[in-house]
Amino acid sequence: LYTGDYARQEDRHLKSAEIPEIKPQVLIVEATYGEQNHEPKPKREARFKSDVRAVVERGGKCLIPVFALGRAQELLLILEELWEANPSLQVIPIYYASSLAQRCMEVYKTFINTMNDRIVDRATNPFKFKHISD
């Protein structure tokens, strides 16, 4: 069995990894952070939103290098939510500048039926951003 990066916790958009029914004889896993313990997701997200808000409210600019597909989309969903909840931020533009992320976003927009229930059950496509431009 071969797998890339995976998580047993659901993201904002992706389902958690499933345990396969088969019993593999060989397992190959991407494990960049395999031995690290991360702070709880709600705490990480709150810190991220607080840091971004603090920077832009004092007139600064945030450059967030994100190379992992999936992680980029999750951060964009978090930023979209933050801007939607804070009208004072809505005059500040958000751009993502990755041709790979842009191509990947088309896949996300098209196949929302493969995302987690939070995404599938929404009335609108959350990847058609109101506050984020490419």
N, CA, C and O atoms as a Tinker XYZ file with bonds, in Angstrom:
   536  protein
     1  N      0.859000   -1.174000    0.000000    73     2
     2  CA     0.000000    0.000000    0.000000    64     1     3
     3  C      0.895000    1.223000    0.000000    63     2     4     5
     4  O      1.817000    1.321000    0.810000    81     3
     5  N      0.629000    2.158000   -0.905000    73     3     6
     6  CA     1.375000    3.408000   -0.980000    64     5     7
     7  C      0.430000    4.556000   -0.674000    63     6     8     9
     8  O     -0.683000    4.600000   -1.199000    81     7
     9  N      0.854000    5.474000    0.160000    73     7    10
    10  CA     0.067000    6.669000    0.437000    64     9    11
    11  C      0.992000    7.863000    0.586000    63    10    12    13
    12  O      2.133000    7.735000    1.030000    81    11
    13  N      0.488000    9.012000    0.213000    73    11    14
    14  CA     1.196000   10.258000    0.460000    64    13    15
    15  C      0.876000   10.719000    1.868000    63    14    16    17
    16  O      0.556000    9.909000    2.738000    81    15
    17  N      0.963000   12.004000    2.088000    73    15    18
    18  CA     0.641000   12.600000    3.381000    64    17    19
    19  C     -0.827000   12.305000    3.699000    63    18    20    21
    20  O     -1.678000   12.361000    2.811000    81    19
    21  N     -1.115000   12.002000    4.921000    73    19    22
    22  CA    -2.500000   11.749000    5.311000    64    21    23
    23  C     -2.709000   12.177000    6.754000    63    22    24    25
    24  O     -1.759000   12.358000    7.515000    81    23
    25  N     -3.974000   12.334000    7.106000    73    23    26
    26  CA    -4.314000   12.715000    8.482000    64    25    27
    27  C     -5.517000   11.903000    8.934000    63    26    28    29
    28  O     -6.411000   11.610000    8.141000    81    27
    29  N     -5.536000   11.550000   10.184000    73    27    30
    30  CA    -6.676000   10.822000   10.744000    64    29    31
    31  C     -7.740000   11.791000   11.257000    63    30    32    33
    32  O     -8.814000   11.370000   11.685000    81    31
    33  N     -7.439000   13.086000   11.213000    73    31    34
    34  CA    -8.424000   14.101000   11.563000    64    33    35
    35  C     -8.909000   14.766000   10.283000    63    34    36    37
    36  O     -8.144000   14.963000    9.338000    81    35
    37  N    -10.197000   15.109000   10.269000    73    35    38
    38  CA   -10.753000   15.800000    9.121000    64    37    39
    39  C    -10.215000   17.219000    9.050000    63    38    40    41
    40  O    -10.068000   17.885000   10.075000    81    39
    41  N     -9.922000   17.683000    7.839000    73    39    42
    42  CA    -9.571000   19.083000    7.624000    64    41    43
    43  C    -10.857000   19.863000    7.392000    63    42    44    45
    44  O    -11.952000   19.314000    7.508000    81    43
    45  N    -10.721000   21.137000    7.066000    73    43    46
    46  CA   -11.899000   21.943000    6.741000    64    45    47
    47  C    -12.589000   21.433000    5.482000    63    46    48    49
    48  O    -13.778000   21.679000    5.281000    81    47
    49  N    -11.862000   20.737000    4.648000    73    47    50
    50  CA   -12.430000   20.321000    3.376000    64    49    51
    51  C    -12.225000   18.842000    3.053000    63    50    52    53
    52  O    -13.013000   18.271000    2.299000    81    51
    53  N    -11.208000   18.219000    3.594000    73    51    54
    54  CA   -10.921000   16.828000    3.262000    64    53    55
    55  C    -11.377000   15.874000    4.357000    63    54    56    57
    56  O    -11.325000   16.187000    5.546000    81    55
    57  N    -11.814000   14.728000    3.931000    73    55    58
    58  CA   -12.174000   13.673000    4.881000    64    57    59
    59  C    -10.900000   13.157000    5.552000    63    58    60    61
    60  O     -9.799000   13.318000    5.025000    81    59
    61  N    -11.062000   12.548000    6.696000    73    59    62
    62  CA    -9.904000   11.929000    7.332000    64    61    63
    63  C     -9.531000   10.665000    6.560000    63    62    64    65
    64  O    -10.351000   10.093000    5.842000    81    63
    65  N     -8.306000   10.251000    6.720000    73    63    66
    66  CA    -7.850000    9.039000    6.042000    64    65    67
    67  C     -8.616000    7.837000    6.573000    63    66    68    69
    68  O     -8.921000    7.747000    7.762000    81    67
    69  N     -8.914000    6.931000    5.676000    73    67    70
    70  CA    -9.608000    5.704000    6.055000    64    69    71
    71  C     -8.604000    4.577000    6.207000    63    70    72    73
    72  O     -7.581000    4.545000    5.523000    81    71
    73  N     -8.894000    3.679000    7.085000    73    71    74
    74  CA    -8.058000    2.488000    7.246000    64    73    75
    75  C     -8.519000    1.477000    6.201000    63    74    76    77
    76  O     -9.688000    1.090000    6.184000    81    75
    77  N     -7.611000    1.049000    5.334000    73    75    78
    78  CA    -8.031000    0.128000    4.268000    64    77    79
    79  C     -8.447000   -1.232000    4.828000    63    78    80    81
    80  O     -7.966000   -1.671000    5.873000    81    79
    81  N     -9.335000   -1.866000    4.116000    73    79    82
    82  CA    -9.807000   -3.195000    4.525000    64    81    83
    83  C     -8.758000   -4.268000    4.267000    63    82    84    85
    84  O     -8.756000   -5.309000    4.924000    81    83
    85  N     -7.872000   -4.020000    3.318000    73    83    86
    86  CA    -6.840000   -5.010000    2.992000    64    85    87
    87  C     -5.747000   -5.000000    4.046000    63    86    88    89
    88  O     -5.570000   -4.009000    4.755000    81    87
    89  N     -5.032000   -6.074000    4.147000    73    87    90
    90  CA    -3.870000   -6.180000    5.034000    64    89    91
    91  C     -2.635000   -6.165000    4.143000    63    90    92    93
    92  O     -2.231000   -7.210000    3.632000    81    91
    93  N     -2.024000   -4.983000    3.947000    73    91    94
    94  CA    -0.883000   -4.907000    3.023000    64    93    95
    95  C      0.335000   -5.661000    3.553000    63    94    96    97
    96  O      0.556000   -5.757000    4.760000    81    95
    97  N      1.107000   -6.185000    2.628000    73    95    98
    98  CA     2.366000   -6.816000    2.985000    64    97    99
    99  C      3.486000   -5.794000    3.051000    63    98   100   101
   100  O      4.485000   -5.995000    3.742000    81    99
   101  N      3.310000   -4.682000    2.318000    73    99   102
   102  CA     4.285000   -3.604000    2.309000    64   101   103
   103  C      3.520000   -2.292000    2.417000    63   102   104   105
   104  O      2.495000   -2.106000    1.762000    81   103
   105  N      4.026000   -1.381000    3.251000    73   103   106
   106  CA     3.412000   -0.072000    3.423000    64   105   107
   107  C      4.471000    0.997000    3.176000    63   106   108   109
   108  O      5.518000    1.005000    3.823000    81   107
   109  N      4.193000    1.899000    2.235000    73   107   110
   110  CA     5.090000    3.013000    1.946000    64   109   111
   111  C      4.306000    4.284000    2.243000    63   110   112   113
   112  O      3.252000    4.532000    1.658000    81   111
   113  N      4.845000    5.094000    3.174000    73   111   114
   114  CA     4.126000    6.271000    3.655000    64   113   115
   115  C      5.036000    7.492000    3.635000    63   114   116   117
   116  O      6.196000    7.416000    4.040000    81   115
   117  N      4.505000    8.622000    3.162000    73   115   118
   118  CA     5.203000    9.897000    3.282000    64   117   119
   119  C      5.082000   10.301000    4.743000    63   118   120   121
   120  O      3.978000   10.298000    5.287000    81   119
   121  N      6.178000   10.647000    5.388000    73   119   122
   122  CA     6.137000   10.907000    6.829000    64   121   123
   123  C      7.022000   12.082000    7.230000    63   122   124   125
   124  O      7.848000   11.960000    8.136000    81   123
   125  N      6.854000   13.203000    6.569000    73   123   126
   126  CA     7.674000   14.376000    6.885000    64   125   127
   127  C      7.558000   14.753000    8.355000    63   126   128   129
   128  O      8.558000   15.054000    9.007000    81   127
   129  N      6.335000   14.737000    8.874000    73   127   130
   130  CA     6.102000   15.141000   10.266000    64   129   131
   131  C      5.651000   13.958000   11.118000    63   130   132   133
   132  O      4.972000   14.142000   12.128000    81   131
   133  N      6.018000   12.769000   10.723000    73   131   134
   134  CA     5.545000   11.559000   11.371000    64   133   135
   135  C      5.818000   11.449000   12.856000    63   134   136   137
   136  O      5.049000   10.816000   13.580000    81   135
   137  N      6.895000   12.051000   13.321000    73   135   138
   138  CA     7.255000   11.936000   14.732000    64   137   139
   139  C      6.935000   13.192000   15.536000    63   138   140   141
   140  O      7.270000   13.269000   16.718000    81   139
   141  N      6.292000   14.174000   14.911000    73   139   142
   142  CA     6.033000   15.426000   15.611000    64   141   143
   143  C      4.627000   15.461000   16.184000    63   142   144   145
   144  O      3.678000   14.965000   15.577000    81   143
   145  N      4.515000   16.051000   17.353000    73   143   146
   146  CA     3.217000   16.314000   17.942000    64   145   147
   147  C      2.865000   17.766000   17.654000    63   146   148   149
   148  O      3.662000   18.666000   17.916000    81   147
   149  N      1.680000   17.991000   17.118000    73   147   150
   150  CA     1.235000   19.341000   16.797000    64   149   151
   151  C      0.239000   19.812000   17.847000    63   150   152   153
   152  O     -0.469000   19.009000   18.455000    81   151
   153  N      0.196000   21.128000   18.052000    73   151   154
   154  CA    -0.817000   21.651000   18.952000    64   153   155
   155  C     -2.188000   21.398000   18.333000    63   154   156   157
   156  O     -2.286000   21.218000   17.119000    81   155
   157  N     -3.238000   21.379000   19.131000    73   155   158
   158  CA    -4.577000   21.101000   18.598000    64   157   159
   159  C     -4.961000   22.065000   17.475000    63   158   160   161
   160  O     -4.626000   23.249000   17.512000    81   159
   161  N     -5.663000   21.540000   16.487000    73   159   162
   162  CA    -6.033000   22.313000   15.309000    64   161   163
   163  C     -6.765000   23.613000   15.645000    63   162   164   165
   164  O     -6.425000   24.645000   15.067000    81   163
   165  N     -7.751000   23.622000   16.547000    73   163   166
   166  CA    -8.428000   24.896000   16.860000    64   165   167
   167  C     -7.465000   25.962000   17.397000    63   166   168   169
   168  O     -7.615000   27.145000   17.092000    81   167
   169  N     -6.498000   25.548000   18.179000    73   167   170
   170  CA    -5.513000   26.485000   18.720000    64   169   171
   171  C     -4.602000   27.006000   17.614000    63   170   172   173
   172  O     -4.304000   28.200000   17.572000    81   171
   173  N     -4.153000   26.119000   16.711000    73   171   174
   174  CA    -3.308000   26.525000   15.576000    64   173   175
   175  C     -4.038000   27.523000   14.684000    63   174   176   177
   176  O     -3.474000   28.540000   14.279000    81   175
   177  N     -5.310000   27.218000   14.382000    73   175   178
   178  CA    -6.085000   28.098000   13.508000    64   177   179
   179  C     -6.314000   29.457000   14.155000    63   178   180   181
   180  O     -6.212000   30.487000   13.490000    81   179
   181  N     -6.624000   29.463000   15.442000    73   179   182
   182  CA    -6.850000   30.728000   16.149000    64   181   183
   183  C     -5.577000   31.574000   16.130000    63   182   184   185
   184  O     -5.643000   32.787000   15.931000    81   183
   185  N     -4.430000   30.948000   16.335000    73   183   186
   186  CA    -3.156000   31.674000   16.315000    64   185   187
   187  C     -2.862000   32.208000   14.918000    63   186   188   189
   188  O     -2.427000   33.349000   14.763000    81   187
   189  N     -3.099000   31.384000   13.906000    73   187   190
   190  CA    -2.894000   31.808000   12.516000    64   189   191
   191  C     -3.763000   33.022000   12.187000    63   190   192   193
   192  O     -3.272000   34.016000   11.652000    81   191
   193  N     -5.058000   32.938000   12.509000    73   191   194
   194  CA    -5.963000   34.052000   12.215000    64   193   195
   195  C     -5.576000   35.309000   12.990000    63   194   196   197
   196  O     -5.626000   36.414000   12.449000    81   195
   197  N     -5.200000   35.147000   14.223000    73   195   198
   198  CA    -4.796000   36.278000   15.044000    64   197   199
   199  C     -3.537000   36.936000   14.484000    63   198   200   201
   200  O     -3.455000   38.163000   14.419000    81   199
   201  N     -2.569000   36.139000   14.084000    73   199   202
   202  CA    -1.314000   36.669000   13.531000    64   201   203
   203  C     -1.562000   37.410000   12.218000    63   202   204   205
   204  O     -1.050000   38.512000   12.017000    81   203
   205  N     -2.341000   36.809000   11.331000    73   203   206
   206  CA    -2.638000   37.450000   10.042000    64   205   207
   207  C     -3.374000   38.763000   10.274000    63   206   208   209
   208  O     -3.027000   39.792000    9.692000    81   207
   209  N     -4.371000   38.720000   11.111000    73   207   210
   210  CA    -5.163000   39.932000   11.381000    64   209   211
   211  C     -4.285000   41.040000   11.975000    63   210   212   213
   212  O     -4.391000   42.197000   11.570000    81   211
   213  N     -3.439000   40.697000   12.914000    73   211   214
   214  CA    -2.557000   41.693000   13.539000    64   213   215
   215  C     -1.647000   42.352000   12.505000    63   214   216   217
   216  O     -1.445000   43.566000   12.542000    81   215
   217  N     -1.099000   41.564000   11.588000    73   215   218
   218  CA    -0.194000   42.101000   10.576000    64   217   219
   219  C     -0.938000   43.043000    9.624000    63   218   220   221
   220  O     -0.483000   44.162000    9.383000    81   219
   221  N     -2.070000   42.604000    9.086000    73   219   222
   222  CA    -2.756000   43.435000    8.092000    64   221   223
   223  C     -3.410000   44.660000    8.723000    63   222   224   225
   224  O     -3.519000   45.699000    8.072000    81   223
   225  N     -3.846000   44.559000    9.972000    73   223   226
   226  CA    -4.459000   45.717000   10.618000    64   225   227
   227  C     -3.438000   46.818000   10.931000    63   226   228   229
   228  O     -3.820000   47.978000   11.086000    81   227
   229  N     -2.173000   46.480000   11.025000    73   227   230
   230  CA    -1.157000   47.517000   11.234000    64   229   231
   231  C     -0.510000   47.944000    9.918000    63   230   232   233
   232  O      0.512000   48.631000    9.908000    81   231
   233  N     -1.123000   47.525000    8.807000    73   231   234
   234  CA    -0.663000   47.951000    7.488000    64   233   235
   235  C      0.366000   47.059000    6.846000    63   234   236   237
   236  O      0.893000   47.389000    5.784000    81   235
   237  N      0.664000   45.943000    7.461000    73   235   238
   238  CA     1.652000   45.026000    6.910000    64   237   239
   239  C      1.078000   44.114000    5.853000    63   238   240   241
   240  O     -0.122000   44.131000    5.580000    81   239
   241  N      1.933000   43.333000    5.273000    73   239   242
   242  CA     1.540000   42.353000    4.262000    64   241   243
   243  C      2.001000   40.976000    4.721000    63   242   244   245
   244  O      3.077000   40.834000    5.303000    81   243
   245  N      1.188000   39.974000    4.459000    73   243   246
   246  CA     1.524000   38.590000    4.818000    64   245   247
   247  C      1.901000   37.837000    3.554000    63   246   248   249
   248  O      1.182000   37.874000    2.556000    81   247
   249  N      3.006000   37.173000    3.608000    73   247   250
   250  CA     3.408000   36.261000    2.543000    64   249   251
   251  C      3.473000   34.892000    3.202000    63   250   252   253
   252  O      4.272000   34.660000    4.109000    81   251
   253  N      2.621000   33.991000    2.731000    73   251   254
   254  CA     2.522000   32.679000    3.361000    64   253   255
   255  C      2.925000   31.626000    2.332000    63   254   256   257
   256  O      2.106000   31.230000    1.503000    81   255
   257  N      4.166000   31.171000    2.374000    73   255   258
   258  CA     4.578000   30.147000    1.411000    64   257   259
   259  C      3.970000   28.791000    1.787000    63   258   260   261
   260  O      4.220000   28.254000    2.866000    81   259
   261  N      3.175000   28.267000    0.878000    73   259   262
   262  CA     2.526000   26.974000    1.108000    64   261   263
   263  C      2.786000   26.122000   -0.126000    63   262   264   265
   264  O      2.394000   26.484000   -1.236000    81   263
   265  N      3.434000   25.013000    0.073000    73   263   266
   266  CA     3.799000   24.176000   -1.055000    64   265   267
   267  C      2.936000   22.926000   -1.172000    63   266   268   269
   268  O      2.916000   22.274000   -2.216000    81   267
   269  N      2.235000   22.599000   -0.114000    73   267   270
   270  CA     1.430000   21.373000   -0.123000    64   269   271
   271  C      0.034000   21.669000   -0.647000    63   270   272   273
   272  O     -0.674000   22.539000   -0.139000    81   271
   273  N     -0.336000   20.928000   -1.668000    73   271   274
   274  CA    -1.710000   21.038000   -2.147000    64   273   275
   275  C     -2.612000   20.409000   -1.102000    63   274   276   277
   276  O     -2.253000   19.404000   -0.488000    81   275
   277  N     -3.740000   20.976000   -0.906000    73   275   278
   278  CA    -4.603000   20.557000    0.197000    64   277   279
   279  C     -4.410000   21.509000    1.352000    63   278   280   281
   280  O     -5.380000   22.074000    1.858000    81   279
   281  N     -3.181000   21.697000    1.778000    73   279   282
   282  CA    -2.889000   22.657000    2.847000    64   281   283
   283  C     -3.161000   24.067000    2.348000    63   282   284   285
   284  O     -3.705000   24.889000    3.086000    81   283
   285  N     -2.789000   24.360000    1.104000    73   283   286
   286  CA    -3.063000   25.684000    0.530000    64   285   287
   287  C     -4.561000   25.950000    0.510000    63   286   288   289
   288  O     -5.005000   27.038000    0.876000    81   287
   289  N     -5.341000   24.964000    0.086000    73   287   290
   290  CA    -6.788000   25.153000    0.024000    64   289   291
   291  C     -7.378000   25.331000    1.416000    63   290   292   293
   292  O     -8.305000   26.119000    1.604000    81   291
   293  N     -6.846000   24.607000    2.388000    73   291   294
   294  CA    -7.346000   24.757000    3.756000    64   293   295
   295  C     -7.063000   26.160000    4.290000    63   294   296   297
   296  O     -7.932000   26.773000    4.911000    81   295
   297  N     -5.857000   26.671000    4.055000    73   295   298
   298  CA    -5.531000   28.018000    4.513000    64   297   299
   299  C     -6.382000   29.071000    3.806000    63   298   300   301
   300  O     -6.782000   30.058000    4.423000    81   299
   301  N     -6.659000   28.871000    2.525000    73   299   302
   302  CA    -7.524000   29.810000    1.811000    64   301   303
   303  C     -8.940000   29.796000    2.389000    63   302   304   305
   304  O     -9.569000   30.847000    2.503000    81   303
   305  N     -9.439000   28.628000    2.751000    73   303   306
   306  CA   -10.761000   28.551000    3.386000    64   305   307
   307  C    -10.766000   29.290000    4.726000    63   306   308   309
   308  O    -11.736000   29.973000    5.055000    81   307
   309  N     -9.691000   29.157000    5.492000    73   307   310
   310  CA    -9.585000   29.847000    6.782000    64   309   311
   311  C     -9.562000   31.355000    6.567000    63   310   312   313
   312  O    -10.249000   32.090000    7.276000    81   311
   313  N     -8.777000   31.825000    5.595000    73   311   314
   314  CA    -8.699000   33.254000    5.322000    64   313   315
   315  C    -10.040000   33.791000    4.812000    63   314   316   317
   316  O    -10.465000   34.875000    5.211000    81   315
   317  N    -10.690000   33.054000    3.955000    73   315   318
   318  CA   -12.006000   33.473000    3.446000    64   317   319
   319  C    -12.998000   33.623000    4.598000    63   318   320   321
   320  O    -13.762000   34.587000    4.646000    81   319
   321  N    -12.981000   32.675000    5.514000    73   319   322
   322  CA   -13.857000   32.728000    6.686000    64   321   323
   323  C    -13.530000   33.939000    7.568000    63   322   324   325
   324  O    -14.433000   34.621000    8.051000    81   323
   325  N    -12.243000   34.200000    7.773000    73   323   326
   326  CA   -11.815000   35.333000    8.588000    64   325   327
   327  C    -12.264000   36.648000    7.959000    63   326   328   329
   328  O    -12.779000   37.520000    8.659000    81   327
   329  N    -12.077000   36.802000    6.648000    73   327   330
   330  CA   -12.479000   38.030000    5.967000    64   329   331
   331  C    -13.997000   38.178000    5.981000    63   330   332   333
   332  O    -14.503000   39.284000    6.170000    81   331
   333  N    -14.716000   37.105000    5.787000    73   331   334
   334  CA   -16.187000   37.159000    5.771000    64   333   335
   335  C    -16.723000   37.606000    7.124000    63   334   336   337
   336  O    -17.711000   38.338000    7.187000    81   335
   337  N    -16.090000   37.177000    8.193000    73   335   338
   338  CA   -16.546000   37.501000    9.552000    64   337   339
   339  C    -16.105000   38.887000   10.022000    63   338   340   341
   340  O    -16.582000   39.370000   11.048000    81   339
   341  N    -15.202000   39.528000    9.285000    73   339   342
   342  CA   -14.641000   40.814000    9.716000    64   341   343
   343  C    -14.703000   41.829000    8.577000    63   342   344   345
   344  O    -13.755000   41.945000    7.800000    81   343
   345  N    -15.799000   42.557000    8.474000    73   343   346
   346  CA   -15.937000   43.526000    7.371000    64   345   347
   347  C    -14.784000   44.524000    7.272000    63   346   348   349
   348  O    -14.474000   44.993000    6.176000    81   347
   349  N    -14.150000   44.854000    8.385000    73   347   350
   350  CA   -13.031000   45.806000    8.327000    64   349   351
   351  C    -11.851000   45.257000    7.525000    63   350   352   353
   352  O    -11.045000   46.031000    7.009000    81   351
   353  N    -11.743000   43.944000    7.416000    73   351   354
   354  CA   -10.653000   43.334000    6.647000    64   353   355
   355  C    -10.955000   43.275000    5.150000    63   354   356   357
   356  O    -10.045000   43.115000    4.337000    81   355
   357  N    -12.214000   43.404000    4.791000    73   355   358
   358  CA   -12.629000   43.142000    3.412000    64   357   359
   359  C    -12.080000   44.132000    2.393000    63   358   360   361
   360  O    -12.160000   43.879000    1.191000    81   359
   361  N    -11.525000   45.251000    2.845000    73   359   362
   362  CA   -10.896000   46.197000    1.919000    64   361   363
   363  C     -9.456000   45.790000    1.611000    63   362   364   365
   364  O     -8.815000   46.369000    0.734000    81   363
   365  N     -8.960000   44.801000    2.332000    73   363   366
   366  CA    -7.586000   44.327000    2.149000    64   365   367
   367  C     -7.621000   43.119000    1.216000    63   366   368   369
   368  O     -8.287000   42.128000    1.517000    81   367
   369  N     -6.914000   43.187000    0.091000    73   367   370
   370  CA    -6.976000   42.074000   -0.863000    64   369   371
   371  C     -6.185000   40.848000   -0.400000    63   370   372   373
   372  O     -5.187000   40.959000    0.313000    81   371
   373  N     -6.654000   39.698000   -0.820000    73   371   374
   374  CA    -5.939000   38.434000   -0.614000    64   373   375
   375  C     -5.693000   37.851000   -2.004000    63   374   376   377
   376  O     -6.610000   37.754000   -2.819000    81   375
   377  N     -4.455000   37.468000   -2.260000    73   375   378
   378  CA    -4.088000   36.843000   -3.522000    64   377   379
   379  C     -3.373000   35.533000   -3.237000    63   378   380   381
   380  O     -2.638000   35.418000   -2.256000    81   379
   381  N     -3.588000   34.562000   -4.083000    73   379   382
   382  CA    -2.710000   33.405000   -4.062000    64   381   383
   383  C     -2.029000   33.350000   -5.418000    63   382   384   385
   384  O     -2.663000   33.507000   -6.461000    81   383
   385  N     -0.732000   33.126000   -5.379000    73   383   386
   386  CA     0.080000   33.286000   -6.585000    64   385   387
   387  C      0.865000   32.021000   -6.891000    63   386   388   389
   388  O      2.095000   32.031000   -6.916000    81   387
   389  N      0.158000   30.961000   -7.117000    73   387   390
   390  CA     0.808000   29.703000   -7.461000    64   389   391
   391  C      0.064000   29.103000   -8.644000    63   390   392   393
   392  O     -1.128000   28.811000   -8.548000    81   391
   393  N      0.752000   28.921000   -9.742000    73   391   394
   394  CA     0.080000   28.344000  -10.907000    64   393   395
   395  C     -0.375000   26.913000  -10.615000    63   394   396   397
   396  O     -1.408000   26.471000  -11.117000    81   395
   397  N      0.394000   26.198000   -9.808000    73   395   398
   398  CA    -0.014000   24.844000   -9.437000    64   397   399
   399  C     -1.266000   24.884000   -8.564000    63   398   400   401
   400  O     -2.189000   24.095000   -8.766000    81   399
   401  N     -1.300000   25.796000   -7.595000    73   399   402
   402  CA    -2.485000   25.920000   -6.737000    64   401   403
   403  C     -3.695000   26.360000   -7.552000    63   402   404   405
   404  O     -4.814000   25.923000   -7.281000    81   403
   405  N     -3.487000   27.213000   -8.539000    73   403   406
   406  CA    -4.592000   27.652000   -9.387000    64   405   407
   407  C     -5.162000   26.478000  -10.182000    63   406   408   409
   408  O     -6.380000   26.323000  -10.278000    81   407
   409  N     -4.289000   25.660000  -10.744000    73   407   410
   410  CA    -4.768000   24.483000  -11.495000    64   409   411
   411  C     -5.457000   23.506000  -10.554000    63   410   412   413
   412  O     -6.491000   22.928000  -10.890000    81   411
   413  N     -4.884000   23.329000   -9.385000    73   411   414
   414  CA    -5.470000   22.431000   -8.396000    64   413   415
   415  C     -6.836000   22.943000   -7.937000    63   414   416   417
   416  O     -7.748000   22.155000   -7.688000    81   415
   417  N     -6.969000   24.265000   -7.827000    73   415   418
   418  CA    -8.237000   24.851000   -7.379000    64   417   419
   419  C     -9.372000   24.489000   -8.326000    63   418   420   421
   420  O    -10.509000   24.313000   -7.889000    81   419
   421  N     -9.079000   24.376000   -9.606000    73   419   422
   422  CA   -10.113000   23.976000  -10.564000    64   421   423
   423  C    -10.619000   22.566000  -10.259000    63   422   424   425
   424  O    -11.805000   22.277000  -10.424000    81   423
   425  N     -9.725000   21.701000   -9.819000    73   423   426
   426  CA   -10.122000   20.347000   -9.433000    64   425   427
   427  C    -11.003000   20.409000   -8.191000    63   426   428   429
   428  O    -12.031000   19.737000   -8.121000    81   427
   429  N    -10.601000   21.213000   -7.213000    73   427   430
   430  CA   -11.398000   21.356000   -5.992000    64   429   431
   431  C    -12.776000   21.925000   -6.298000    63   430   432   433
   432  O    -13.768000   21.451000   -5.746000    81   431
   433  N    -12.860000   22.925000   -7.162000    73   431   434
   434  CA   -14.146000   23.530000   -7.514000    64   433   435
   435  C    -15.052000   22.520000   -8.209000    63   434   436   437
   436  O    -16.269000   22.531000   -8.022000    81   435
   437  N    -14.454000   21.656000   -9.003000    73   435   438
   438  CA   -15.223000   20.700000   -9.796000    64   437   439
   439  C    -15.680000   19.492000   -8.984000    63   438   440   441
   440  O    -16.799000   19.013000   -9.166000    81   439
   441  N    -14.833000   19.002000   -8.099000    73   439   442
   442  CA   -15.122000   17.745000   -7.409000    64   441   443
   443  C    -15.432000   17.943000   -5.925000    63   442   444   445
   444  O    -14.922000   17.203000   -5.085000    81   443
   445  N    -16.262000   18.935000   -5.596000    73   443   446
   446  CA   -16.593000   19.172000   -4.189000    64   445   447
   447  C    -17.356000   17.993000   -3.586000    63   446   448   449
   448  O    -17.400000   17.836000   -2.366000    81   447
   449  N    -17.958000   17.164000   -4.448000    73   447   450
   450  CA   -18.683000   15.988000   -3.947000    64   449   451
   451  C    -17.758000   14.962000   -3.297000    63   450   452   453
   452  O    -18.233000   14.046000   -2.626000    81   451
   453  N    -16.447000   15.101000   -3.483000    73   451   454
   454  CA   -15.494000   14.168000   -2.863000    64   453   455
   455  C    -14.934000   14.711000   -1.551000    63   454   456   457
   456  O    -14.132000   14.045000   -0.896000    81   455
   457  N    -15.346000   15.900000   -1.172000    73   455   458
   458  CA   -14.856000   16.523000    0.059000    64   457   459
   459  C    -15.646000   16.015000    1.259000    63   458   460   461
   460  O    -16.515000   15.155000    1.113000    81   459
   461  N    -15.350000   16.539000    2.433000    73   459   462
   462  CA   -16.067000   16.101000    3.624000    64   461   463
   463  C    -17.492000   16.658000    3.634000    63   462   464   465
   464  O    -17.845000   17.491000    2.799000    81   463
   465  N    -18.296000   16.198000    4.574000    73   463   466
   466  CA   -19.712000   16.577000    4.614000    64   465   467
   467  C    -19.916000   18.075000    4.799000    63   466   468   469
   468  O    -20.879000   18.638000    4.279000    81   467
   469  N    -19.025000   18.720000    5.530000    73   467   470
   470  CA   -19.131000   20.171000    5.736000    64   469   471
   471  C    -19.113000   20.919000    4.411000    63   470   472   473
   472  O    -19.804000   21.925000    4.258000    81   471
   473  N    -18.335000   20.440000    3.461000    73   471   474
   474  CA   -18.238000   21.071000    2.142000    64   473   475
   475  C    -19.387000   20.614000    1.251000    63   474   476   477
   476  O    -20.037000   21.433000    0.600000    81   475
   477  N    -19.633000   19.325000    1.222000    73   475   478
   478  CA   -20.668000   18.768000    0.355000    64   477   479
   479  C    -22.039000   19.351000    0.689000    63   478   480   481
   480  O    -22.840000   19.595000   -0.213000    81   479
   481  N    -22.317000   19.573000    1.961000    73   479   482
   482  CA   -23.639000   20.030000    2.392000    64   481   483
   483  C    -23.859000   21.534000    2.243000    63   482   484   485
   484  O    -24.958000   22.017000    2.514000    81   483
   485  N    -22.862000   22.270000    1.829000    73   483   486
   486  CA   -23.021000   23.722000    1.667000    64   485   487
   487  C    -23.833000   24.042000    0.423000    63   486   488   489
   488  O    -23.796000   23.311000   -0.567000    81   487
   489  N    -24.559000   25.137000    0.491000    73   487   490
   490  CA   -25.397000   25.553000   -0.638000    64   489   491
   491  C    -24.563000   26.111000   -1.789000    63   490   492   493
   492  O    -24.978000   26.043000   -2.946000    81   491
   493  N    -23.392000   26.662000   -1.477000    73   491   494
   494  CA   -22.530000   27.230000   -2.512000    64   493   495
   495  C    -21.172000   26.546000   -2.485000    63   494   496   497
   496  O    -20.794000   25.921000   -1.494000    81   495
   497  N    -20.457000   26.673000   -3.571000    73   495   498
   498  CA   -19.129000   26.085000   -3.671000    64   497   499
   499  C    -18.144000   26.961000   -2.895000    63   498   500   501
   500  O    -17.904000   28.099000   -3.296000    81   499
   501  N    -17.574000   26.470000   -1.809000    73   499   502
   502  CA   -16.694000   27.294000   -0.978000    64   501   503
   503  C    -15.367000   27.648000   -1.641000    63   502   504   505
   504  O    -14.636000   28.505000   -1.144000    81   503
   505  N    -15.054000   27.000000   -2.750000    73   503   506
   506  CA   -13.807000   27.296000   -3.440000    64   505   507
   507  C    -13.976000   28.392000   -4.494000    63   506   508   509
   508  O    -13.019000   28.742000   -5.185000    81   507
   509  N    -15.162000   28.921000   -4.612000    73   507   510
   510  CA   -15.410000   30.112000   -5.430000    64   509   511
   511  C    -15.399000   31.278000   -4.457000    63   510   512   513
   512  O    -16.442000   31.721000   -3.977000    81   511
   513  N    -14.200000   31.763000   -4.180000    73   511   514
   514  CA   -13.968000   32.716000   -3.114000    64   513   515
   515  C    -14.521000   34.100000   -3.428000    63   514   516   517
   516  O    -14.499000   34.558000   -4.570000    81   515
   517  N    -15.009000   34.738000   -2.398000    73   515   518
   518  CA   -15.516000   36.106000   -2.497000    64   517   519
   519  C    -14.390000   37.115000   -2.221000    63   518   520   521
   520  O    -14.361000   38.195000   -2.810000    81   519
   521  N    -13.476000   36.757000   -1.331000    73   519   522
   522  CA   -12.462000   37.697000   -0.862000    64   521   523
   523  C    -11.038000   37.357000   -1.308000    63   522   524   525
   524  O    -10.088000   38.023000   -0.899000    81   523
   525  N    -10.886000   36.334000   -2.136000    73   523   526
   526  CA    -9.546000   35.885000   -2.537000    64   525   527
   527  C     -9.473000   35.841000   -4.058000    63   526   528   529
   528  O    -10.367000   35.322000   -4.726000    81   527
   529  N     -8.387000   36.398000   -4.588000    73   527   530
   530  CA    -8.170000   36.416000   -6.047000    64   529   531
   531  C     -6.890000   35.665000   -6.377000    63   530   532   533
   532  O     -5.969000   35.579000   -5.565000    81   531
   533  N     -6.857000   35.126000   -7.588000    73   531   534
   534  CA    -5.621000   34.467000   -8.022000    64   533   535
   535  C     -4.863000   35.365000   -8.963000    63   534   536
   536  O     -3.792000   34.993000   -9.443000    81   535
